[in-house]
Amino acid sequence: MRISFSIPLKPRSGKHKFAMLLAKEMKRQGIKITDKKPDINLVFLKGVKKGCKNIFRLDGVWMNTRMNLNKNKGLRKTMKSCDGIVYQNEFCRKAGEEFLGKFKSYAVILNGSKMPEVEPFKHDRPYLLSFARWRPHKRLKATTEGFLESGLQSKYDLFILGKDPDYIIDHEAVKYLGFQSKDLWSIILGCKFVVHLAYIDWCPNSVVESLIAGKNVLHSSTGGTKNV
């Protein structure tokens, strides 16, 4: 088997984490990873190879089709060149079919996340949760302001989890928890809903992990996956 990009020493994203765990399991089972005449070529971004079966692990689709329509065309082209698709979860499969069309040969393999046995985080009020590696397209400012304008702050707090939030407001209902990787699963389990902030990223790690934890994810046509 061949993997279409070099695996880094540490996972930096969902696809890297998935590749590293897959490589570890293959090694355990005695399956060889090789670049010379592989039977199967696992494609992440690009790198379809002739003379073997190509499996495309679909990491994401571009949500803002007005800005990125040509990039979705590239994904469709890669899909058509491959023999099968791997989706991160059922949520991703349905979103992929919505934007890229159906593919008859596929499998759903979780993103590499596994929920440990932990107790839900306890807080004096129910809370919504938003967590990410903060960047402008995650729309933290717009979502925080929307939370406060909605009146939800009368019943809920909003927890902001992650390093370097690019918007901070002094409000008793908005709590900034910083980066707490060791308590992440406990905080996810304790929340009522997770808020999907991005409008171009269909299924970031935060959504995958929230779905694994059995949480509902709030989204709209401008924040997350539409009609899925």
BALOBA-1460 file (C-alpha; in Angstrom, 3 decimals):
// residues 228
<rec num="1" residu="m" x="0.000" y="0.000" z="0.000"/>
<rec num="2" residu="r" x="1.111" y="3.568" z="-0.704"/>
<rec num="3" residu="i" x="0.039" y="6.766" z="1.092"/>
<rec num="4" residu="s" x="0.065" y="9.806" z="-1.180"/>
<rec num="5" residu="f" x="1.916" y="12.169" z="1.154"/>
<rec num="6" residu="s" x="4.653" y="11.857" z="3.764"/>
<rec num="7" residu="i" x="3.330" y="11.261" z="7.274"/>
<rec num="8" residu="p" x="4.628" y="13.878" z="9.746"/>
<rec num="9" residu="l" x="5.990" y="12.993" z="13.163"/>
<rec num="10" residu="k" x="3.009" y="14.612" z="14.863"/>
<rec num="11" residu="p" x="-0.582" y="14.944" z="13.604"/>
<rec num="12" residu="r" x="-1.440" y="18.472" z="12.459"/>
<rec num="13" residu="s" x="-4.936" y="17.849" z="11.138"/>
<rec num="14" residu="g" x="-7.628" y="15.213" z="10.875"/>
<rec num="15" residu="k" x="-6.195" y="13.690" z="7.710"/>
<rec num="16" residu="h" x="-2.678" y="13.491" z="9.171"/>
<rec num="17" residu="k" x="-4.003" y="11.894" z="12.359"/>
<rec num="18" residu="f" x="-5.988" y="9.397" z="10.298"/>
<rec num="19" residu="a" x="-2.936" y="8.528" z="8.166"/>
<rec num="20" residu="m" x="-0.689" y="8.018" z="11.179"/>
<rec num="21" residu="l" x="-3.171" y="5.753" z="12.942"/>
<rec num="22" residu="l" x="-3.740" y="3.812" z="9.734"/>
<rec num="23" residu="a" x="0.000" y="3.371" z="9.212"/>
<rec num="24" residu="k" x="0.407" y="2.185" z="12.800"/>
<rec num="25" residu="e" x="-2.386" y="-0.374" z="12.415"/>
<rec num="26" residu="m" x="-0.996" y="-1.562" z="9.075"/>
<rec num="27" residu="k" x="2.417" y="-2.081" z="10.649"/>
<rec num="28" residu="r" x="0.807" y="-4.057" z="13.475"/>
<rec num="29" residu="q" x="-0.906" y="-6.311" z="10.931"/>
<rec num="30" residu="g" x="2.253" y="-6.733" z="8.861"/>
<rec num="31" residu="i" x="0.998" y="-4.716" z="5.870"/>
<rec num="32" residu="k" x="3.853" y="-2.961" z="4.105"/>
<rec num="33" residu="i" x="3.763" y="0.713" z="3.118"/>
<rec num="34" residu="t" x="5.763" y="1.127" z="-0.068"/>
<rec num="35" residu="d" x="6.203" y="3.545" z="-2.948"/>
<rec num="36" residu="k" x="7.189" y="0.778" z="-5.382"/>
<rec num="37" residu="k" x="4.397" y="-1.067" z="-7.200"/>
<rec num="38" residu="p" x="1.718" y="-0.819" z="-4.473"/>
<rec num="39" residu="d" x="-1.561" y="-2.715" z="-4.755"/>
<rec num="40" residu="i" x="-3.488" y="0.191" z="-3.199"/>
<rec num="41" residu="n" x="-2.780" y="3.933" z="-3.316"/>
<rec num="42" residu="l" x="-4.460" y="5.981" z="-0.584"/>
<rec num="43" residu="v" x="-5.075" y="9.525" z="-1.883"/>
<rec num="44" residu="f" x="-5.570" y="12.438" z="0.522"/>
<rec num="45" residu="l" x="-5.134" y="15.602" z="-1.525"/>
<rec num="46" residu="k" x="-3.843" y="14.430" z="-4.885"/>
<rec num="47" residu="g" x="-1.582" y="11.729" z="-6.249"/>
<rec num="48" residu="v" x="-3.712" y="9.241" z="-8.187"/>
<rec num="49" residu="k" x="-1.356" y="6.460" z="-9.325"/>
<rec num="50" residu="k" x="-1.702" y="4.200" z="-12.350"/>
<rec num="51" residu="g" x="-1.495" y="0.425" z="-12.136"/>
<rec num="52" residu="c" x="-3.209" y="0.005" z="-8.745"/>
<rec num="53" residu="k" x="-6.454" y="0.652" z="-6.902"/>
<rec num="54" residu="n" x="-6.840" y="4.280" z="-5.789"/>
<rec num="55" residu="i" x="-8.827" y="5.076" z="-2.630"/>
<rec num="56" residu="f" x="-9.626" y="8.751" z="-1.987"/>
<rec num="57" residu="r" x="-9.956" y="9.751" z="1.662"/>
<rec num="58" residu="l" x="-12.180" y="12.844" z="1.372"/>
<rec num="59" residu="d" x="-11.088" y="15.379" z="3.976"/>
<rec num="60" residu="g" x="-13.487" y="18.223" z="3.187"/>
<rec num="61" residu="v" x="-15.576" y="20.046" z="0.632"/>
<rec num="62" residu="w" x="-15.589" y="23.784" z="0.000"/>
<rec num="63" residu="m" x="-18.763" y="25.176" z="1.554"/>
<rec num="64" residu="n" x="-18.697" y="28.647" z="0.016"/>
<rec num="65" residu="t" x="-19.396" y="27.547" z="-3.555"/>
<rec num="66" residu="r" x="-19.471" y="31.118" z="-4.872"/>
<rec num="67" residu="m" x="-15.829" y="31.583" z="-3.823"/>
<rec num="68" residu="n" x="-14.489" y="28.086" z="-4.345"/>
<rec num="69" residu="l" x="-16.561" y="26.364" z="-7.042"/>
<rec num="70" residu="n" x="-13.465" y="25.392" z="-9.065"/>
<rec num="71" residu="k" x="-11.948" y="23.685" z="-6.012"/>
<rec num="72" residu="n" x="-15.034" y="21.487" z="-5.666"/>
<rec num="73" residu="k" x="-14.679" y="20.646" z="-9.361"/>
<rec num="74" residu="g" x="-11.154" y="19.453" z="-8.564"/>
<rec num="75" residu="l" x="-12.492" y="17.202" z="-5.824"/>
<rec num="76" residu="r" x="-15.047" y="15.704" z="-8.213"/>
<rec num="77" residu="k" x="-12.314" y="15.064" z="-10.768"/>
<rec num="78" residu="t" x="-10.188" y="13.245" z="-8.181"/>
<rec num="79" residu="m" x="-13.186" y="11.200" z="-7.021"/>
<rec num="80" residu="k" x="-13.926" y="10.083" z="-10.572"/>
<rec num="81" residu="s" x="-10.290" y="8.987" z="-10.963"/>
<rec num="82" residu="c" x="-10.466" y="6.746" z="-7.884"/>
<rec num="83" residu="d" x="-11.988" y="3.339" z="-7.195"/>
<rec num="84" residu="g" x="-13.470" y="4.135" z="-3.790"/>
<rec num="85" residu="i" x="-14.053" y="6.888" z="-1.233"/>
<rec num="86" residu="v" x="-13.429" y="7.001" z="2.511"/>
<rec num="87" residu="y" x="-15.619" y="9.474" z="4.454"/>
<rec num="88" residu="q" x="-14.889" y="10.687" z="7.995"/>
<rec num="89" residu="n" x="-18.375" y="9.817" z="9.283"/>
<rec num="90" residu="e" x="-22.021" y="9.716" z="8.165"/>
<rec num="91" residu="f" x="-22.302" y="13.499" z="8.522"/>
<rec num="92" residu="c" x="-19.426" y="13.883" z="6.049"/>
<rec num="93" residu="r" x="-20.877" y="11.329" z="3.659"/>
<rec num="94" residu="k" x="-24.212" y="13.147" z="3.474"/>
<rec num="95" residu="a" x="-22.506" y="16.515" z="3.031"/>
<rec num="96" residu="g" x="-20.237" y="15.095" z="0.338"/>
<rec num="97" residu="e" x="-23.197" y="13.681" z="-1.549"/>
<rec num="98" residu="e" x="-24.977" y="17.037" z="-1.262"/>
<rec num="99" residu="f" x="-22.122" y="19.009" z="-2.821"/>
<rec num="100" residu="l" x="-20.139" y="16.483" z="-4.869"/>
<rec num="101" residu="g" x="-22.639" y="13.795" z="-5.827"/>
<rec num="102" residu="k" x="-22.982" y="10.156" z="-4.796"/>
<rec num="103" residu="f" x="-20.239" y="7.566" z="-5.156"/>
<rec num="104" residu="k" x="-21.272" y="3.909" z="-5.260"/>
<rec num="105" residu="s" x="-18.154" y="2.428" z="-3.640"/>
<rec num="106" residu="y" x="-17.377" y="3.957" z="-0.251"/>
<rec num="107" residu="a" x="-16.653" y="3.287" z="3.415"/>
<rec num="108" residu="v" x="-17.156" y="5.396" z="6.530"/>
<rec num="109" residu="i" x="-14.110" y="5.357" z="8.831"/>
<rec num="110" residu="l" x="-13.963" y="7.653" z="11.839"/>
<rec num="111" residu="n" x="-11.466" y="10.476" z="11.807"/>
<rec num="112" residu="g" x="-9.035" y="8.896" z="14.266"/>
<rec num="113" residu="s" x="-10.780" y="10.403" z="17.285"/>
<rec num="114" residu="k" x="-11.761" y="8.126" z="20.140"/>
<rec num="115" residu="m" x="-13.678" y="9.354" z="23.162"/>
<rec num="116" residu="p" x="-12.130" y="8.329" z="26.482"/>
<rec num="117" residu="e" x="-14.185" y="7.409" z="29.521"/>
<rec num="118" residu="v" x="-14.510" y="10.741" z="31.305"/>
<rec num="119" residu="e" x="-17.179" y="12.511" z="33.321"/>
<rec num="120" residu="p" x="-19.015" y="15.485" z="31.782"/>
<rec num="121" residu="f" x="-17.738" y="18.897" z="32.827"/>
<rec num="122" residu="k" x="-19.922" y="20.419" z="35.553"/>
<rec num="123" residu="h" x="-20.933" y="24.073" z="35.365"/>
<rec num="124" residu="d" x="-23.530" y="26.057" z="37.294"/>
<rec num="125" residu="r" x="-25.478" y="26.837" z="34.081"/>
<rec num="126" residu="p" x="-26.012" y="24.912" z="30.832"/>
<rec num="127" residu="y" x="-23.590" y="26.045" z="28.149"/>
<rec num="128" residu="l" x="-22.995" y="26.105" z="24.425"/>
<rec num="129" residu="l" x="-19.494" y="25.289" z="23.245"/>
<rec num="130" residu="s" x="-17.336" y="26.577" z="20.441"/>
<rec num="131" residu="f" x="-13.792" y="25.281" z="20.045"/>
<rec num="132" residu="a" x="-11.255" y="25.666" z="17.272"/>
<rec num="133" residu="r" x="-7.778" y="26.685" z="16.236"/>
<rec num="134" residu="w" x="-8.902" y="30.275" z="15.878"/>
<rec num="135" residu="r" x="-8.599" y="31.977" z="12.499"/>
<rec num="136" residu="p" x="-10.722" y="34.742" z="10.897"/>
<rec num="137" residu="h" x="-12.893" y="32.400" z="8.821"/>
<rec num="138" residu="k" x="-14.071" y="30.692" z="12.018"/>
<rec num="139" residu="r" x="-16.148" y="33.872" z="12.572"/>
<rec num="140" residu="l" x="-15.810" y="34.026" z="16.349"/>
<rec num="141" residu="k" x="-16.866" y="37.691" z="16.538"/>
<rec num="142" residu="a" x="-20.033" y="37.197" z="14.464"/>
<rec num="143" residu="t" x="-21.093" y="34.111" z="16.375"/>
<rec num="144" residu="t" x="-20.409" y="35.618" z="19.803"/>
<rec num="145" residu="e" x="-22.431" y="38.699" z="18.913"/>
<rec num="146" residu="g" x="-25.204" y="36.498" z="17.511"/>
<rec num="147" residu="f" x="-25.313" y="34.525" z="20.755"/>
<rec num="148" residu="l" x="-25.722" y="37.717" z="22.786"/>
<rec num="149" residu="e" x="-28.297" y="39.243" z="20.424"/>
<rec num="150" residu="s" x="-30.399" y="36.065" z="20.474"/>
<rec num="151" residu="g" x="-31.182" y="36.312" z="24.170"/>
<rec num="152" residu="l" x="-29.725" y="32.866" z="24.836"/>
<rec num="153" residu="q" x="-27.416" y="34.350" z="27.440"/>
<rec num="154" residu="s" x="-30.386" y="34.483" z="29.833"/>
<rec num="155" residu="k" x="-30.324" y="30.654" z="30.019"/>
<rec num="156" residu="y" x="-26.936" y="29.578" z="28.663"/>
<rec num="157" residu="d" x="-23.286" y="30.475" z="28.848"/>
<rec num="158" residu="l" x="-21.036" y="30.341" z="25.793"/>
<rec num="159" residu="f" x="-17.726" y="28.543" z="26.296"/>
<rec num="160" residu="i" x="-14.910" y="29.536" z="23.917"/>
<rec num="161" residu="l" x="-12.176" y="26.915" z="23.875"/>
<rec num="162" residu="g" x="-8.889" y="27.137" z="21.973"/>
<rec num="163" residu="k" x="-5.672" y="29.139" z="21.752"/>
<rec num="164" residu="d" x="-5.523" y="32.794" z="20.718"/>
<rec num="165" residu="p" x="-9.204" y="33.712" z="20.127"/>
<rec num="166" residu="d" x="-9.318" y="36.617" z="17.676"/>
<rec num="167" residu="y" x="-12.301" y="38.259" z="19.390"/>
<rec num="168" residu="i" x="-12.720" y="38.813" z="23.138"/>
<rec num="169" residu="i" x="-15.639" y="40.537" z="24.826"/>
<rec num="170" residu="d" x="-16.176" y="41.236" z="28.518"/>
<rec num="171" residu="h" x="-19.521" y="39.577" z="29.257"/>
<rec num="172" residu="e" x="-20.492" y="37.347" z="32.164"/>
<rec num="173" residu="a" x="-22.123" y="34.757" z="29.861"/>
<rec num="174" residu="v" x="-19.069" y="34.357" z="27.579"/>
<rec num="175" residu="k" x="-16.305" y="32.246" z="29.111"/>
<rec num="176" residu="y" x="-12.828" y="31.921" z="27.568"/>
<rec num="177" residu="l" x="-11.247" y="28.651" z="28.609"/>
<rec num="178" residu="g" x="-8.020" y="28.847" z="26.598"/>
<rec num="179" residu="f" x="-6.434" y="25.636" z="25.341"/>
<rec num="180" residu="q" x="-7.355" y="22.637" z="27.514"/>
<rec num="181" residu="s" x="-6.615" y="19.513" z="25.511"/>
<rec num="182" residu="k" x="-6.656" y="17.210" z="28.544"/>
<rec num="183" residu="d" x="-10.191" y="18.360" z="29.501"/>
<rec num="184" residu="l" x="-11.564" y="18.652" z="25.960"/>
<rec num="185" residu="w" x="-13.748" y="15.532" z="25.990"/>
<rec num="186" residu="s" x="-15.144" y="16.340" z="29.418"/>
<rec num="187" residu="i" x="-16.083" y="19.857" z="28.261"/>
<rec num="188" residu="i" x="-17.703" y="18.495" z="25.068"/>
<rec num="189" residu="l" x="-19.730" y="15.955" z="27.041"/>
<rec num="190" residu="g" x="-20.951" y="18.646" z="29.450"/>
<rec num="191" residu="c" x="-22.331" y="21.053" z="26.837"/>
<rec num="192" residu="k" x="-25.845" y="21.273" z="25.424"/>
<rec num="193" residu="f" x="-24.820" y="22.136" z="21.850"/>
<rec num="194" residu="v" x="-21.655" y="22.731" z="19.854"/>
<rec num="195" residu="v" x="-21.594" y="25.763" z="17.552"/>
<rec num="196" residu="h" x="-20.084" y="25.272" z="14.081"/>
<rec num="197" residu="l" x="-18.437" y="28.590" z="13.236"/>
<rec num="198" residu="a" x="-16.854" y="28.173" z="9.823"/>
<rec num="199" residu="y" x="-18.552" y="28.859" z="6.509"/>
<rec num="200" residu="i" x="-15.953" y="27.244" z="4.232"/>
<rec num="201" residu="d" x="-15.002" y="24.198" z="6.303"/>
<rec num="202" residu="w" x="-17.623" y="21.460" z="6.113"/>
<rec num="203" residu="c" x="-16.477" y="19.183" z="8.911"/>
<rec num="204" residu="p" x="-13.560" y="20.379" z="11.041"/>
<rec num="205" residu="n" x="-12.163" y="18.219" z="13.824"/>
<rec num="206" residu="s" x="-14.409" y="20.016" z="16.336"/>
<rec num="207" residu="v" x="-17.503" y="18.747" z="14.497"/>
<rec num="208" residu="v" x="-16.135" y="15.200" z="14.174"/>
<rec num="209" residu="e" x="-15.315" y="15.043" z="17.879"/>
<rec num="210" residu="s" x="-18.688" y="16.514" z="18.867"/>
<rec num="211" residu="l" x="-20.578" y="13.960" z="16.780"/>
<rec num="212" residu="i" x="-18.540" y="11.136" z="18.300"/>
<rec num="213" residu="a" x="-19.567" y="12.469" z="21.714"/>
<rec num="214" residu="g" x="-23.219" y="12.380" z="20.630"/>
<rec num="215" residu="k" x="-23.714" y="16.148" z="20.659"/>
<rec num="216" residu="n" x="-25.926" y="18.172" z="18.349"/>
<rec num="217" residu="v" x="-24.045" y="20.699" z="16.203"/>
<rec num="218" residu="l" x="-25.684" y="24.061" z="15.450"/>
<rec num="219" residu="h" x="-25.103" y="25.251" z="11.904"/>
<rec num="220" residu="s" x="-26.687" y="27.274" z="9.101"/>
<rec num="221" residu="s" x="-26.170" y="28.129" z="5.460"/>
<rec num="222" residu="t" x="-23.530" y="30.659" z="6.530"/>
<rec num="223" residu="g" x="-21.973" y="28.655" z="9.347"/>
<rec num="224" residu="g" x="-21.446" y="24.996" z="8.688"/>
<rec num="225" residu="t" x="-23.116" y="22.539" z="6.382"/>
<rec num="226" residu="k" x="-26.415" y="23.564" z="4.845"/>
<rec num="227" residu="n" x="-29.413" y="21.204" z="4.797"/>
<rec num="228" residu="v" x="-27.547" y="18.142" z="6.119"/>
